[in-house]
Structures are given as C-alpha cells and as structure tokens.
Amino acid sequence: MRQIETVGLIGGGVIGAGWAARCLAHGLSVIAFDPGPDAEAILRAKVDNAWPALTKLGLARGADKGRLSFAGSVAEVAEKADFIQESAPERLDLKTKLHAEIDAAAPADVIIGSSTSGLLPSDFQAECAHPERVLVGHPFNPVYLLPLVELVGGKKTSAATIDAARDFYKKIGMYPLHVRNEVEGFLSDRLQEALWRENLHIVNEGIATTEELDDAIVYGPGLRWAFMGVNKTFALAGGDEGMRHMLHQFGPALELPWTKLKAPELTEDLIDKMVSGTEEQLAGTSIKEMERLRDDCLIAIMEALQTFNEGAGRVLKENRTRLSAE
C-alpha cells in the first residue's frame, strides 16, 4: 500500500466531516469536495465542533485543522489523494457514477472506500476500470469518536485491498470489522434496523413516547451493550450454564408476539409523533450543544472501558499508545 499522507473525501456532510476530523487529528492532510452550497464553510464548522473532543482523546503529531483543503471537483480530489473515502447520499445510481469518476482519475494504487450504510460494493464498483481497489468502509456517527468501521468487499475487490484498508483504518484509531459475506445493511445496521422498526411500531401504536423508549435502552441494555454486545449479554442471562440454558429458558418467548420486524407505514401522523417526541426531549438544546454533550459522554464511557481493556476502551488504549510512540 502506498504511504498515506493525504486523504481525499467526496462528500462533506455529517459523515464526511467526521472522517475529515478523525484524519486531521491523526496528523494527515485532507482534501475534500462537496458540490453543495457553502459546503466548505459547513465542513470547516463541523470539524471545529469536533476538535475539542478529539483534543481530549489525544492528537497525533502534526494534527492541524489547517491541513484541510477544499477542491473544485471530484477529479481534483482523486488526483491528489493517497486514500479516498466517498460519503455521498445513499443512491446507487449516484454512487456508481461517482466511483467510476473517482476510479478514472485516481492512480491505480489508491484505495477507494465508501461510507455507504448498506449498498453493496459489487453494484457500485460495476463501472470502474479498477474495481479491485473499491470497497465499503462503513463508519458510525460520530466518525471521529466511534471506532467501528465495517469492511465489505465486492465480487471484484481484492484481498490485498481489504488488508491495506484494514491497516489504514487501524492507523487512524479505528476497529475494522471485516464483513466476510456481502449482505445488504452489513452487520451493525441490520441489528440497529430491527430495533428501529420496533421503536417506530411502538410509537405508531401509542404504546410509549420516544423519550420512554430511549430510557428503556439508556438505563438498561445500552449500558451492557457498550462492552458486551448482544450475545455475551444473553449468555450471562443463562447463569452458570450460559447460552444453552438461556435459549432453553427463554426460547419459547420467540413464539410470542413481542416484536414486529416489518416496518410500519411511515405516515405523516407517525412522522409528527416522532418529531414532536424528539423535540420535547431536546427541550431547547441546540444540535451543536447536543453533539458536544454526546461527545463528552462517549469519551467518558470509552475512558472507563479503557481501564478494563474492554470494547471501545481497548481500541482507545491501543490508539493512545500508538500516538504516544510517534
């Protein structure tokens, strides 16, 4: 893999800006392009908002927001970058066109990652001359804090590309999880989507408010999920006999009507309920203020987990060790 000093970003929204902040904090240069109005100002403002959190985590030597530049075209980014991350809207036609454009302009040894949340790389790499260097690198918001990135190769993605991308993402403090089978929604979003659909059903049927549903996660399972995930959590529910006992004891509940995985119709009434519920929860707090609070809470959780070398805390500890050795 070529030496990566400049990361190219296509798309400067929430996800693209998160990539920019993470890469800058790890001492890399970033060149970005987004065709939207005031895109550069918006991107720089988002990086500014993320910087206090990144400073708390620890900056790499050479970390500098001034190393962010803005290009005038996709081709300019592709020509100047050593690694490219595309974070455009979730439309297959758009991503297919963009990847062909990036592929045509980028040197053949430059890897092209996509931040897509569920589109298949085999589809959007179809018109590339060098599809072997195209893959999914799906992050989680906020990208500059959360370490998980799902790696998904398409039918024509090479094993060398997966390995090189894994190395790069590790070097910027992430936890690359290779999704070995190309499947819509990958792994994490399929799990999140199931919970989200159930959430919408409960609100739609007037069973609970958005705040009550958030409380049901925040004060209970969410705390366990932060370091144990779903399967280890349920293994412990079986006591000394573990998962086998848990499945025998609670297995019959799978036949009960506890969940509805088919999503409800997204009516205007349901949208209004979701909007009003979350507006009440925010209660006059701006999105920027909420982002700062979220960042502080995530850092506190990760630092607590670092003490026990578990989950995201282990990744944070490894990254801090790597940064201190530079």
Disulfide bonds with the S-S distance in Angstrom:
none
